[in-house]
Amino acid sequence: MSNIYNYIKMKQILNFWVLFLLTGAIFTGCSDDDNNKYELDETTIGCYIVNYGNFGKLPSSITRYDYKADTVTNLYFKRQNNGLELLSNIQYANVYNGTIYMMGNERDEVITTNLLFQQTANGISEGIAKPRFFVGNGDYIYVSCWGSNPDWDEMKDTYIAKIDTRTNEVVETIPLPGGPEGLAIANGHLYAALNYRKSVAVVSLSNYESIEYIETPGVTSYFIEDADNNLYVTLLSSFTLEVEDTGLGYINTATKTLEEVYSLDGISSGYGSVIAPDKDFSTIYVLASSWVEVGAGNWQQMGALYSFDVASGAFSPFVDNLTGANGVTVNHDTGNIYLLISLGATESGKMQIYKRDKSFVKDVQVGRSPAWAFFIN
Amino acid sequence: MSLSMRRFSFFITFLLTVPLFAGESDFVIDSIFLEEVTTYSSYRRFQPGTKIDRIPASQMQISQSGNLEQVLSRFSPIYIKGNAGGLSTIRFRGTAPDHTAINFGGININSHTLGHSNMTKIPVFLFDRIDVQYGSSSAINGSGAIGGVIYLEQNHEWTKGVRNYRTYSNGSYGEHFYGEKLYLGNDVWESVTKFYNYENKNRFSFKNPYHLNRFTNPDPIKDRQQGAEVHNRGVLQQFNYLFEPGETLKSSFWYEESWHQVQPNMASNVTYESTQELDNKNFRSWVEYDNSKNVIQYKVGAGYVHDKQIYDNIPDQIVATRRLVTEGLLSYNLTSKQELRVGGKYKYIVPDVHAYSRENIKYEQRADAFVSWFYAPIRNLQTTVNLRQPYVTGFNTPFAPSLMAEYFVNMSNELRTTINAGVSRSYRIPTLNDRFWGTQGNPDLKSEKGINFEGGITLLYQGESGYDRVRINGFQMDVDNWIEWRNFGEWQARNIQKVKSQGVEIQYHKGVEFSEYTIETGLNYTYNPVKRVKDITASVVNRQQLLYAPLHMGNTFLQVKWRDLNCFTDITYTGERYYDNDGNTLPSHFLANVGVNYRIPFNQHGLILMAQIRNLLNEDYQNERYYAMPGRTYNLSVSVDLNFARN
């Protein structure tokens, strides 16, 4: 009897150990599966600058600026990937659900990494041609794409690619002519700024064939979203179309109408972070051009950063006489304004840091043609 | 020692030992070399001592199915940046592609919109001679002649009867060339028709380190180039009339169609689906009447050029210009030691570019007035002064003078020494794109301006068993107001920087003929530091060598001819090149080519068979970062020369 008891006891112990080991194995397996996810900590927190490079000739690089420790790491992607450099020119990058997505051009692919910028899987290239921008919604990201052979006029073959972030596959493409650039999601709709049409496309997320258009006085490029889920959109001049006005447009997403236009000449038509709000959305920073007197009566066009007061709807110069200003972003931790300056497509650029009172803090050396920056914090 | 270096050492040894097998015999000066020193086109006459090299006829023959990019990168120390056949641009003495003029008759064929020419679209087959002038010569050649000038020249044989030459060649990776020349004429008139068709699938294989699985397997994979197809064809028709010796009417009509795919870089090649296409159509014509019978000699010419480019089959993306060019020259021999030449040139340019506003430009007129004075004050000394003043509607242009001198002395019966020196101002009028492109064109641009100092010495030894020629040339060139596009709120062209280029060029040529052998060999070496010394953004002036401007370049060649059999080989060396301003470089490389041709004569006719191996050592190299280049390639050609002309 005791033998039987002992046998049962032994079996229970064994079963316990088998269960324990299996559980351990399962957890280890899960850990392996998830080893590409990293929690936010001092190794990931910082401002990440996307240095565009030179299209097709010099690929992008990433600069990490740890603003808390005030340290800069250039060629950050290369350092994090055993010396392998990026091969594409990154049109846009940001974090979504703990994964960094980079829109790579030439080679065309959506590159995914963990928060340490470590790439462990191939980029998504199937169904992706000239990706521009993305926005996330649930388990999906929507990527604006210009197609493999754009006509650069009507942009007939441009589209939105929907990627399932669980499988990293394009599961649907939504034809959207007009060169969709910046994207935003608000009130159950996908908003696409059309860079080759004077309108914003509004795609219903429940029925992708239902697309409405909001007419705008200029072609459009990027959005920012306020606390009420309404959008500010940049209105630009165009090579091919006559535009009535440029500046910032305000879109009420409840009514899907352009409610207001705040005029500003020479707003930047560059592809970069040309618009950025501060933390409480009281001020929006916008890149544009201005005229600077370089001699008696001799005026020259130069870059400028404007601040837009949301309450009054007025622009005022923040920094002017700029050469190579590609982007602006605001550090919501510190309130400082970061201005991305390119010194040419073949040499290192710089990031100028300003306080809200316009006082200059410092220059930070970054990579070639910095155009975007995003924060992990 | 790297594999590449070992292969190179082996090859050098091979080159050096081949002449030893030949033994020694009587000397006959190389006919090509004679041609170089005795032929005086007007551009040579008024630029004594200027370094002007002629691509020898034998090298033209070797390269006849190729283009200007191939012949220059193989036989001259000039860097051509480019990919495997679609786009190649010249970097003469470290300058930009816009800084080299390419002359066909009285026309500089460089695009008025882009400012330069694609070297792969200029076929060697259509031209009898290609001359390469080093250094600035705007006083003679006008806008853009800052780094150098390429002259595309025709011989005028005044054929009596009929002569037909046709050639067909086949190369690796889908390369085909067919060309034909037809000469018809009697004592007074001549028609020369040249036609060619060139196709290259460019489906070469290469090692690709940028494949999709590089994160798990960093070793390169064997890949095959996609989307780099090239198709060029063209016809050149000449009608020439000889009134009497010293009085001629010559005309050339050149129509060219060139199409290529925009080669994807190595990273994109892996996921290739399709690529863009560029379709160019160019018509260039030049008609010239020349009267040099009397003390007062004159020449008048006129030409019409239509350049058209369509991007990716989109008719709306047109970039086209039409231009009418006229030129007149009057030359007077004051004494046997002096000659004065005055002239003028006029251009009427009409752009048709999708991104230009008609309000900003409907047409542009340009005129140049120039005067040259040749003077030989003492025996063996030749000097010239050239002055040129250009005018452009609505645009200020600089005055361009030059002063040159050449002194030669016979040290002995065998040794002749020539010393040359010169200083010249140069300029480049900004392109139409720079000034009128969309809202970004900058009509306030200034002309780029340069100054070039040049000096050198040439030693020619003519012994009984051969000749040796050494030329050492030094130069310094400053180019100010260098134009570049940068972001000033909007991308715009501005006068950004000042660049200083300097260097030493060494040439050595040797010719030997004995028994039934003729041997020619030569060496070119260039040391060329070129740096920006000023920039509107002072922080970027870092004293680094300019991008894609090798500090060291060289080449060597050897030809051994025995009866109708000709064996040839050549090696080029291209030093490190910076591809960004952060100190990153493309590694140096050697390229070796070998070949043999054999002429089977039949009466006056001939059948020529040629076989070549290019990139013999299968060097893995890049001329532009990330763009693959072909490895070892084979080429076979058959040519038939049917000569029914009377002597």
Interface residues (C-beta under 8 A of the other chain):
Chain A: G56 K57 L58 P59 N81 L84 L87 S88 E106 R107 D108 E109 Q119 T120 A121 N122 G123 S125 A129 S148 N149 D151 W152 D153 S237 F239 G266 S268 S269 G270 L287 A288 S289 S290 Q300 Q301 M302 G303 A304 L322 T323 G324 A325 N326 S342 L343 G344 T346 E347 S348 R368
Chain B: Y210 L212 N213 R214 F215 P218 P264 N265 A267 S268 V270 T271 E273 S274 T275 Q276 Y311 D312 I314 D316 Q317 A355 G438 T439 D444 E484 R486 N487 F488 G489 E490 W491 Q492 I536 T537 S539 V540 L547 Y579 D580 N581 D582 E624 R625 Y626
